[in-house]
Amino acid sequence: MEWALKYVITPAIIIGEYQGGAHYRNAAAARDAVKKEALRRAGIGYNEVVAGQTTPSELRRLVEKLVDKPAGD
């Protein structure tokens, strides 16, 4: 099952999306291109986490980069 994990912060500054194994079927590439271009034009960052390609350590680095860590951590 494909699902997306999205956190909405007003105003949005970044979007994260999980691409499950079934994501790349049919017209997904065209939809993704439109979505990515719209986000780029709006000045909103976009990050993908792809099933079977993104390692846990890569995901951890991405989250650490995007989330403010408390002082001393």
C-alpha positions in Angstrom: 0.0 0.0 0.0 1.3 3.4 -0.9 0.9 6.3 1.5 2.3 9.7 2.1 3.4 11.2 5.3 3.1 14.9 5.3 3.5 17.5 8.0 1.8 20.8 7.4 3.3 23.8 9.1 1.8 27.2 8.4 3.4 28.7 6.4 4.8 25.5 4.8 8.5 25.6 4.3 9.1 21.9 3.4 7.2 18.9 2.4 8.3 15.3 3.0 6.7 12.5 1.1 7.1 8.7 1.5 6.9 6.8 -1.8 5.8 3.3 -1.3 6.6 0.4 -3.6 3.5 0.9 -5.7 4.1 4.6 -6.3 5.9 4.5 -9.6 2.9 3.1 -11.6 0.8 4.7 -14.3 1.1 8.5 -14.5 3.0 9.0 -11.2 6.0 10.6 -12.9 3.9 13.2 -14.6 2.0 14.0 -11.3 5.3 14.2 -9.4 6.8 16.6 -11.9 3.8 19.0 -11.6 3.8 18.8 -7.8 7.6 19.4 -7.6 7.4 22.4 -10.0 4.5 23.9 -8.0 6.4 23.5 -4.8 9.6 25.0 -6.3 7.7 28.0 -7.6 6.1 28.5 -4.2 9.5 28.4 -2.5 8.7 25.2 -0.6 11.3 22.5 -0.2 10.5 18.9 -1.1 12.1 15.7 0.1 11.3 12.2 -0.9 11.8 9.0 1.1 11.7 6.1 -1.3 10.8 2.6 -0.2 13.8 0.3 -0.7 16.2 3.1 -1.6 16.4 5.4 1.4 18.4 3.9 4.2 17.6 4.5 7.9 20.7 6.5 8.3 19.8 8.7 5.3 16.4 9.3 6.8 17.9 10.2 10.2 20.3 12.7 8.5 17.4 14.3 6.6 15.2 14.6 9.7 18.1 16.0 11.8 18.8 18.6 9.0 15.2 19.7 8.9 14.3 19.7 12.7 15.8 22.1 15.2 17.6 20.0 17.8 17.5 21.2 21.4 20.7 22.9 22.7 23.2 20.5 24.1 22.2 17.6 21.8 
